[in-house]
Structure formats: structure tokens, C-alpha cells
Amino acid sequence: MRVRPLSSESYLNQVRVSRRLAPASMWIKGANVLNVYTKEWIRAHVVTAGERIAYVGEKDPVVDEHTEIMDASGKYLVPGYMEPHAHPFQWYNPYTLADFALKRGTTTLVSDTLMLMNLPFEQIEGIMESLSAHPVKQFFWGRLDPQTGKDHPRFSKEGLSRMLEHPLVVQGGELTSWSGVLTEDENLLFGLKATRDLGKRMEGHHPGASVETLNIAASAGITACHEGITAEDLLHRLRMGMYATLRHSSIRPDLPDLVKGWLALGLPWSNRMMLTSDGSTPPMHRNGLMDGTIRVAIEAGMPPEEAYVMASLNPAVYYGLEAEIGGIAPGRLADMLLLSEKDNPTPVMVIANGQLAARNDELLVPTVQGEWDKVHFPPVDVLDAQSSAEWFRLRPHDDKTPVLSMQNAVITRLEMESLPIDEEGYVSIDHDSELAFIASVDPVGVRRTLAVLHGYGSNLEGLASSYTASGEWIIIGRNPQAMADALDRVRELGGGVVLIDAGKVVCECPLPLAGKFSDAPMEEVIGMAENLTQKLREKGHVHLDPLYSILFFTATHLPYARLTSDGIIDVKSGKLLVSSLPLT
């Protein structure tokens, strides 16, 4: 399959340039070129014809007045990086992420589409296809489950087939409904089988999985998993015939331990290993995208050659794209990065599709902007009523109050506890500054689910967010009126996150696209998210990523207790533990 079209004229010119019968488009002179196929550095000339590489070797090409000549003596040339597991809706969006990726040397993304699933398919298709004009190549996943615990029309057999059959969709998944496999959910199993019938890859999601569970997953069609937490986890996945993706993300910064653990095992690095930043929230991207991930791997002890191969050739092979991308070799698309040092993966120069696309973190070519005014997301706010402090006042049931305790950034456990009651019969948390009320509000179903939360911070007055996995609103705080005020401000913004302290808004982060992401440039979004994160740290938040915590309080693919529009559920059993209440 061609990643980018190649006309007969361009093909013939490419062959002629390689034969030194026609002038080169670009001549990169004397670089130390990483041959990812042999994992060796070779001093060579690299010559392009249009978008593609025509020659790699010692001979000088034919040139004319149009040939762009670059002296790369003493520099290092590596293939453009590939992110095999992007979540492009963590406040940013696929267009702004692609711009940022290009500046930092990531020239191919394989991206999640979950946040688009409430759109008509024609609009999803339009977004995917419009991104084909971006210098960064972007492919997509076809999700098999909505990750909310609710039925969704997009995940019917017909809807799954339509998405999976699209040529830009190269994999199914990631599979987050493991219970659906075990209960033999008809639509889910259909999607798993259809993905493999189409010859496409199937991404798993199996943190802490035993060998027995991995056997079932591989039998069901899983071909890769990014959830290895230890070196032994990686080994188990490889032994099952899966690709093992080494992750370094804002909620799972596991890469140093994975590298050191693998070195301790004394095993050779596998060509079935890949690297991913796994959809980190904006603050982590201050360190880049795949360039930052590669840097972490090298600093942990991975040989640079292995790290570059895991971020280029290996994912290209995995997705069946290695004849087009993933290496510096004749016939491949000319995606190349010039590095100042071989162990410094942030490029000083980025070449994409044969064009000088970025230099020193500055874009040099036009990209593609999202036409979001043509996209019709469901409205963030369908309520007529103003937010009320009464929504966030909690009465005990049989003298017990549901208390969600954060085990880490994204895992919560539920205990029913006896807490003090005020004179009006409401739960009081005045005795413990570490406690806060938490509510999920379903504006469509007009329901609210309430609990006490432990572990998000100290003396948190009011925080509200439309940025959630389920589309419901999350509100956290000790002061019900501040919680209501924060939610009202989110609604005025058309979506986002708002923090109130000492009776005033101290931070607001507009996310006007579906209430979950922004069209602002990546640098602006990073700064906005860093500001909120810092203010939450000042309030005592100790977990890895307070933004992912907000996102996942309503995500039903994670243990143990989750907030839903029906109430608090136990994910493993599916049992409703605490019922929701009307929003009155």
C-alpha cells in the first residue's frame, strides 16, 4: 500500500535520479546515517527525488540549480519517528498535535478516534481524510467499545464494520471491555474477528494480565499490548506472539524501569518492541513527543540504535508500512531527521515527504487546520436550570456514606463509612481537609451521582470539568456553592475546566470543542494545563496526573469503582453499588 500517491512521472524520475540520469531534489551530504535494518551508522549521501529517497551511498548525484544541498558532515540522520499509539484529544486535537509532532520529528501518528464517536460517520471520515493533506502521516484506530458502560449506536455491527473498513483505519481497539470478551458480547466479538479478517492489527489493553489471560487475548485476536508494567510483562507478551509496546506516559511513566528490567533479564532487544508516549496530557509534552520518549529510553540505558528502531522501523513493520516509511532507504518516503548528536533525539532539522519541514522547533511548511465550524458535536450543555449548590450536598444512607479513595491517579476503591452529619442531616467533611465531595452530573439524563472523595487534594474549594471519559460533568470540592459556581462557569465557557479558590476563579481552561479539547496551538494548551496542574499541586494533589484523574473518574474500563449516570458501579462485577439521584 502506498502511504502517499506516486505518479508514473514521479516514479520514473525517482529511478532516473537513482541512476544519476536526472537531477536530485535534495542532496544531504556526508551524514552519519542510521541504517535501521542493520542497526549501524554509515557515513553516506542521501539523495531524494520529490517526496522519496532515490539513493543512499557514496556517489555524488546529478544536481542542477533547483537541487537543495545540505552539508550534514558531523551530524546524524535518522528516520522520522512514528507514534504507534496516539490519543490526540487530551485537550489538544489531531491537527494541533500533528503540527507539534512535526516540529519535534514525529512524522507518522496512529491515532485514537474515541472522542469523535458521537459524530455522524461522514464527519469522522471527513476529519480523517482532511488530515491526509498534513505533512505528518496520520492513520487511525477503530474502537470496538465506547468505554462508558452505555450502549452506543456507533458500536453496532454495522457501525463497527463501516469504521474498520476505512482505508485509513489500520487497527481495531484499543480493547478496553475485557468483560465483553469473557461474557461473549456479540458485537464486541464481531469487531475483534472483523478486524483480523480485514488483515488489520488489534490493540489490547491488559494491565497486570496473567499468562492465562494473555492466552485468551491472543486467541481472541490481540496482536499488541502497550500495558506492560514490568520487563516480565513484556516478555510474556512477546512469548504470546504479540508486539510489546514500551510506554512512557503522564500516568504510566514506566519506561526507565522497563529498560532497566529488560537489561537485568539479559535478553536481546526484540524487533517486536515499540515505544509510545500513550496520549500524555499536555504538560508532559513540554519534553516533546516521540523524541522525549526516545530520550528517556536512552537515558535509562537502551542503546540509541535500539531506541530509534523502536520508534521507526518496528512500528512500520507492525502496521505493514515498512516499504514506505520507517527507514532511510531508496523508495521510501523522505522522512528524515538531522540530529546534532546521536544520543540527542530532538532534531535540529526535520524533512517530511522530501521537504524541509521544520528547523530548530519552527515549522517551515504549511499544514492543515481543522474546520471545526463544520463539525457538529452534541451540545455540552442541554440543561436550562442554573447549577445549584443543593446538587452537591450528600445525605448518608443507613448511616453510611460512599467514600471513593484514590489508590493512584486513576484507580479508585469504594468504602461505605460513617461520617459526621450536620444539623440539617447532610454529610460533613469539616473534620478532614483531605476530603472533598465529588459528583458526576449527567445533563442529558438529568441525574447526579454523589460520593466523598479522598486523595485528590487538600482544602479544594470547587473544581468543575466537562473533560471526562463519559461526557458527564465532574465536580469536586468542599464547598457546594463553589462547586456550583465552578460548574456554571464551565457551562458559560461551552466546556472546559474551572478551579475556584477563596471564592473566586483562579484558573479556567476553555475546551470549547465537545467540552474536551481546544483548537489553540499546542504551546498554548501546554501552558494552560501546566497552570492548572501547578495550582492543584499547591492544593496537595500528589498523584502523577491530576488531569487524567478527572478524565477517568467516569471511565468504566478501569477498576474498581466508577461514577456513572446510574450511580457508582463496581467495574469487575458490573454491580450497581450506590444509585444516582434526580437532578432537582
Long-range contacts (C-beta under 8 A, 24 or more apart in sequence): 1-320, 1-321, 1-324, 2-324, 3-137, 3-321, 3-324, 3-325, 3-333, 4-51, 4-137, 4-324, 4-333, 4-353, 6-51, 6-52, 10-49, 10-50, 10-51, 10-52, 13-49, 13-50, 14-49, 14-50, 14-52, 14-54, 14-331, 15-54, 16-49, 17-47, 17-48, 17-49, 17-54, 17-55, 17-61, 17-62, 18-47, 18-49, 18-54, 18-55, 18-330, 20-55, 20-59, 20-61, 20-62, 21-62, 22-49, 22-62, 23-61, 23-62, 23-63, 23-64, 23-66, 23-67, 24-48, 24-49, 24-54, 24-55, 24-61, 24-62, 24-63, 24-67, 25-49, 25-50, 25-66, 25-67, 25-68, 25-354, 26-67, 26-68, 26-69, 26-70, 26-334, 26-351, 26-354, 26-356, 27-60, 27-61, 27-63, 27-67, 27-68, 27-69, 27-70, 28-70, 28-72, 28-77, 28-336, 28-338, 29-69, 29-70, 29-71, 29-72, 29-73, 30-71, 30-72, 30-73, 31-72, 31-73, 31-75, 31-76, 31-77, 31-338, 32-74, 32-75, 32-76, 32-77, 32-342, 33-76, 33-77, 33-328, 34-76, 34-77, 34-78, 34-79, 34-305, 34-308, 34-328, 34-342, 35-327, 35-328, 35-329, 36-78, 36-79, 36-308, 36-309, 36-312, 36-313, 36-326, 36-327, 36-328, 37-313, 37-327, 37-329, 39-305, 39-306, 39-309, 40-305, 41-76, 41-305, 41-342, 46-77, 46-328, 46-336, 48-334, 48-354, 49-354, 50-354, 51-333, 51-334, 51-353, 51-354, 51-355, 52-331, 52-332, 52-333, 52-334, 52-354, 53-328, 53-329, 53-330, 53-331, 53-332, 53-333, 53-334, 53-336, 54-330, 55-330, 56-328, 56-329, 56-330, 68-356, 70-338, 70-349, 72-338, 75-338, 75-339, 75-340, 75-348, 76-338, 76-339, 76-340, 76-341, 76-342, 77-328, 77-336, 77-337, 77-338, 77-339, 78-308, 78-312, 78-328, 78-336, 78-337, 78-339, 78-345, 79-308, 79-312, 79-313, 79-325, 79-326, 79-327, 79-328, 79-335, 79-336, 79-337, 80-105, 80-106, 80-107, 80-108, 80-312, 80-325, 80-335, 80-336, 80-337, 80-350, 80-351, 80-352, 81-105, 81-106, 81-107, 81-108, 81-289, 81-290, 81-291, 81-294, 81-311, 81-312, 81-337, 81-345, 82-106, 82-107, 82-108, 82-109, 82-110, 82-290, 82-311, 82-312, 82-315, 82-316, 82-325, 82-326, 83-108, 83-109, 83-110, 83-276, 83-277, 83-289, 83-290, 83-311, 84-110, 84-224, 84-245, 84-274, 84-276, 84-315, 84-318, 84-319, 85-110, 85-174, 85-203, 85-226, 85-245, 85-247, 85-274, 85-276, 85-278, 85-279, 86-110, 86-111, 86-112, 86-277, 86-279, 87-111, 87-112, 87-114, 87-278, 87-279, 88-112, 88-279, 89-114, 89-115, 89-516, 89-517, 90-279, 90-280, 90-281, 90-282, 90-517, 90-547, 90-551, 91-281, 91-282, 91-467, 91-509, 91-511, 91-516, 91-517, 91-518, 91-525, 91-528, 91-529, 91-547, 92-282, 92-517, 92-518, 92-522, 92-525, 93-370, 93-513, 93-517, 93-518, 93-519, 94-127, 94-131, 94-138, 94-370, 95-131, 95-134, 95-367, 95-368, 95-369, 95-370, 95-519, 96-370, 96-518, 96-519, 96-520, 96-521, 96-522, 96-525, 97-522, 98-131, 98-134, 98-135, 98-136, 98-138, 98-367, 98-368, 99-363, 99-367, 99-521, 99-522, 100-285, 100-289, 100-522, 100-523, 101-136, 101-289, 101-290, 102-134, 102-135, 102-136, 102-350, 102-352, 102-357, 102-358, 102-363, 102-367, 103-350, 103-358, 103-361, 103-362, 103-363, 104-288, 104-289, 104-290, 104-291, 104-292, 104-346, 104-347, 104-361, 105-289, 105-290, 105-291, 105-337, 105-345, 105-346, 105-347, 105-350, 106-136, 106-289, 106-290, 106-291, 107-135, 107-136, 107-137, 107-325, 107-335, 107-350, 107-352, 108-136, 108-137, 108-138, 108-139, 108-315, 108-316, 108-321, 108-325, 108-335, 109-136, 109-137, 109-138, 109-139, 110-138, 110-139, 110-140, 110-141, 110-170, 110-171, 110-315, 110-319, 111-138, 111-139, 111-140, 111-141, 112-140, 112-141, 112-143, 112-174, 112-279, 113-140, 113-141, 113-142, 113-143, 113-163, 114-143, 114-146, 114-147, 115-514, 115-516, 115-517, 117-143, 117-146, 117-152, 117-154, 118-154, 118-377, 118-378, 118-471, 118-514, 119-375, 119-376, 119-377, 120-376, 121-154, 121-159, 121-162, 121-163, 123-374, 123-375, 123-376, 124-163, 125-166, 126-374, 127-370, 127-375, 128-166, 128-168, 128-169, 129-168, 130-368, 130-370, 130-371, 131-368, 132-168, 133-368, 134-367, 134-368, 135-352, 135-353, 135-355, 135-357, 135-365, 135-367, 136-352, 137-325, 137-333, 138-168, 139-168, 139-169, 139-170, 139-319, 140-166, 140-168, 140-169, 140-170, 141-169, 141-170, 141-171, 141-172, 141-173, 141-174, 141-203, 142-166, 142-169, 142-171, 142-172, 142-173, 142-191, 142-195, 143-172, 143-173, 143-174, 144-172, 144-173, 144-175, 144-177, 144-187, 144-188, 144-191, 144-192, 144-195, 145-175, 145-176, 145-177, 145-180, 145-188, 145-557, 147-176, 147-177, 147-469, 147-555, 147-556, 147-557, 148-469, 148-470, 148-471, 148-554, 148-555, 148-556, 148-564, 149-470, 149-556, 149-562, 149-564, 149-569, 150-470, 150-564, 150-565, 155-187, 155-191, 156-187, 157-187, 157-190, 157-191, 160-187, 160-190, 160-191, 160-194, 161-194, 164-191, 164-194, 164-195, 164-198, 164-200, 165-198, 169-200, 170-200, 170-201, 170-319, 170-320, 171-195, 171-200, 171-201, 171-202, 171-203, 171-319, 172-200, 172-201, 172-202, 172-203, 173-202, 173-203, 173-204, 173-205, 173-222, 174-203, 174-204, 174-205, 174-226, 175-202, 175-203, 175-204, 175-205, 175-217, 175-222, 176-205, 176-557, 177-557, 178-205, 178-206, 178-213, 179-572, 179-574, 181-216, 181-217, 181-220, 189-220, 192-220, 192-221, 193-221, 195-221, 196-221, 196-223, 201-318, 201-319, 204-242, 205-557, 208-233, 209-233, 209-236, 211-236, 211-240, 214-240, 214-242, 215-240, 217-242, 218-242, 223-318, 224-274, 224-318, 226-276, 226-278, 228-254, 228-258, 229-254, 230-257, 230-258, 230-261, 231-257, 231-258, 231-261, 231-262, 231-264, 231-265, 232-261, 232-265, 234-258, 234-262, 234-273, 235-265, 235-267, 238-270, 238-272, 238-273, 242-272, 243-272, 243-273, 243-274, 243-314, 243-318, 244-270, 244-272, 244-273, 244-274, 245-273, 245-274, 245-275, 245-276, 246-273, 246-274, 246-275, 246-276, 246-297, 246-310, 247-275, 247-276, 247-277, 247-278, 248-275, 248-276, 248-277, 248-278, 248-292, 248-293, 248-296, 248-297, 249-276, 249-277, 249-278, 249-279, 249-280, 249-284, 250-280, 250-281, 250-283, 250-284, 250-544, 250-545, 250-547, 250-548, 251-280, 251-409, 251-410, 251-544, 251-545, 251-548, 252-278, 253-296, 253-544, 255-293, 255-296, 255-297, 255-300, 256-296, 256-299, 256-300, 259-297, 259-300, 259-301, 259-302, 260-300, 260-301, 263-301, 269-302, 269-303, 269-306, 269-310, 271-309, 271-313, 271-314, 271-317, 272-314, 272-318, 273-310, 273-314, 274-310, 274-311, 274-314, 274-315, 274-318, 275-307, 275-310, 275-311, 281-529, 281-545, 281-547, 281-548, 282-522, 282-525, 282-526, 282-528, 282-529, 282-530, 282-547, 283-526, 283-529, 283-530, 283-533, 283-547, 285-522, 285-526, 286-526, 286-530, 288-346, 290-345, 291-345, 291-346, 291-347, 292-345, 292-346, 294-345, 295-344, 295-345, 295-346, 298-343, 298-345, 304-342, 304-343, 304-345, 307-345, 308-345, 370-519, 372-513, 372-519, 375-513, 377-513, 377-514, 378-471, 378-514, 380-443, 380-466, 380-491, 380-494, 380-495, 380-514, 380-515, 381-443, 381-491, 381-494, 382-443, 382-444, 383-443, 383-446, 383-491, 383-583, 385-583, 386-488, 387-484, 387-485, 387-487, 387-488, 387-491, 388-484, 389-480, 389-481, 389-483, 389-484, 390-480, 391-439, 391-441, 391-448, 391-475, 391-480, 391-483, 391-484, 391-583, 392-437, 392-439, 392-450, 392-475, 392-477, 392-480, 392-483, 392-484, 393-426, 393-427, 393-437, 393-480, 394-426, 394-427, 394-437, 394-450, 394-451, 394-452, 395-425, 395-426, 395-427, 396-421, 396-427, 397-578, 401-427, 401-451, 401-452, 402-450, 402-451, 402-452, 402-568, 402-577, 402-578, 403-435, 403-451, 403-452, 403-453, 403-454, 404-438, 404-451, 404-452, 404-453, 404-454, 404-561, 404-563, 404-568, 405-454, 405-455, 406-453, 406-454, 406-455, 406-456, 406-543, 406-549, 407-455, 408-543, 408-544, 409-543, 409-544, 409-545, 409-546, 409-548, 409-549, 410-548, 410-549, 410-552, 410-555, 410-558, 411-558, 411-559, 411-560, 412-553, 412-560, 412-561, 412-562, 413-560, 413-561, 414-451, 414-560, 414-561, 414-568, 414-570, 414-577, 414-578, 417-452, 419-452, 427-452, 429-478, 433-458, 433-459, 433-478, 434-458, 434-540, 435-478, 436-460, 436-476, 436-477, 436-478, 437-475, 437-476, 437-477, 437-478, 437-480, 437-483, 438-474, 438-475, 438-476, 438-553, 438-563, 439-474, 439-475, 439-476, 439-483, 439-563, 440-468, 440-470, 440-472, 440-473, 440-474, 440-475, 440-553, 440-554, 440-563, 440-564, 440-565, 441-472, 441-473, 441-475, 441-487, 441-583, 442-472, 442-565, 442-580, 442-583, 443-472, 443-473, 444-471, 445-565, 446-582, 446-583, 447-565, 447-566, 447-580, 447-581, 447-582, 447-583, 448-580, 448-581, 448-582, 448-583, 449-563, 449-564, 449-565, 449-566, 449-567, 449-568, 449-578, 449-580, 449-581, 450-581, 451-563, 451-568, 451-578, 455-542, 455-543, 456-541, 456-546, 456-549, 457-536, 457-539, 457-540, 457-541, 457-546, 458-539, 458-540, 459-539, 459-540, 460-539, 461-500, 461-501, 461-502, 461-503, 462-486, 462-499, 462-500, 462-501, 463-497, 463-498, 463-499, 463-500, 463-550, 464-489, 464-490, 464-497, 464-498, 465-490, 465-496, 465-497, 465-498, 465-550, 466-490, 466-495, 466-496, 466-497, 466-511, 466-515, 466-516, 467-495, 467-496, 467-497, 467-511, 467-515, 467-516, 467-517, 467-547, 467-550, 467-551, 468-516, 468-550, 468-551, 468-553, 468-554, 469-551, 469-552, 469-554, 469-555, 470-554, 470-555, 470-556, 470-564, 470-565, 471-515, 472-554, 472-563, 472-564, 472-565, 474-550, 474-553, 474-554, 474-563, 490-515, 497-532, 497-550, 499-532, 499-535, 499-536, 501-535, 501-539, 506-535, 507-531, 507-532, 507-535
